[in-house]
Amino acid sequence: EYGVTLYVYRTPYLVDIVREKVGAVLHLNSINGGKAWKGMDVLIFNSWHWWTHKGKSQAWDYIRDGSALHKDMNRLLAYYKGLSTWAKWVDTNVDTTKTK
């Protein structure tokens, strides 16, 4: 009746996980998945609790921060870097006069 379409796009880390020779790599500086978010009227993001997973419950083998590849790193720092990448993406790609 209102012409509303709801899309659920699950990307729990906001930044990309890429398959590389070493395994699954969490890229703290990359949001290629953000292409799916462009042009939406409303965006809702929530990701925190996934970042606390370790060992077998985490989805990556390594973390890439720029050119550096880490087996692990301080999770608050990784989360901060991932959210900084997300914030830059939002500033560059979201027209706040059209998207809330």
C-alpha positions in Angstrom: 0.0 0.0 0.0 2.9 2.4 0.8 5.4 1.1 -1.8 7.9 0.1 0.8 10.6 -2.4 0.1 12.8 -3.7 2.9 16.3 -5.0 2.1 18.4 -6.9 4.7 22.0 -7.0 3.7 24.1 -8.9 6.2 27.7 -7.9 6.5 28.6 -8.3 10.1 31.9 -6.6 10.1 31.0 -3.7 7.7 34.5 -4.0 6.1 35.3 -6.8 3.7 36.5 -10.3 4.3 38.5 -11.4 1.2 39.8 -14.9 0.4 43.6 -14.7 -0.1 46.3 -17.4 -0.4 46.7 -17.3 3.4 43.0 -17.8 4.0 40.1 -15.4 4.9 41.4 -11.9 5.5 39.5 -9.1 7.2 40.3 -5.9 5.3 40.1 -3.0 7.7 40.4 -0.5 4.9 37.9 -1.9 2.4 34.1 -1.7 2.0 33.3 -3.1 -1.5 30.1 -4.5 0.0 28.9 -0.9 0.5 27.8 -0.7 -3.2 24.6 -2.5 -2.0 23.8 0.3 0.4 23.9 3.2 -2.1 20.6 5.0 -2.8 18.7 3.6 0.2 16.3 5.8 2.1 17.2 4.5 5.5 20.4 2.7 6.6 20.8 0.9 9.9 24.2 -0.5 11.0 25.0 -2.8 13.9 28.2 -4.9 14.1 29.8 -4.8 17.5 29.4 -8.2 19.1 30.9 -10.0 16.1 34.3 -8.3 16.6 34.7 -10.0 20.0 34.7 -13.5 18.6 38.0 -15.3 18.7 39.3 -18.7 17.6 36.9 -20.9 15.7 34.0 -18.5 16.1 35.7 -15.7 14.1 35.2 -15.6 10.3 38.8 -14.6 9.4 42.3 -16.1 9.6 44.2 -12.8 9.3 43.5 -9.1 9.6 44.9 -6.7 6.9 45.5 -3.1 8.0 46.7 -1.3 4.9 49.7 -3.4 3.7 50.3 -5.0 7.0 48.9 -8.5 7.6 48.3 -9.6 11.2 47.4 -13.0 12.6 45.5 -11.1 15.3 45.4 -7.6 16.8 43.8 -5.7 19.6 40.1 -6.0 18.9 39.2 -2.5 20.0 41.8 -1.1 17.7 40.6 -3.3 14.8 37.0 -2.2 15.5 38.0 1.4 15.6 39.9 1.1 12.3 37.0 -0.7 10.7 34.5 1.9 11.9 36.8 4.7 10.7 36.7 3.1 7.2 32.9 2.8 7.4 32.6 6.5 8.5 34.7 7.6 5.6 32.5 5.5 3.3 29.3 7.1 4.8 30.8 10.7 4.4 31.7 10.0 0.8 28.6 8.0 -0.4 25.6 8.9 1.6 23.5 12.0 0.8 22.1 12.9 4.2 19.4 15.0 2.6 18.0 11.8 1.0 19.2 9.0 3.3 18.6 8.7 7.0 
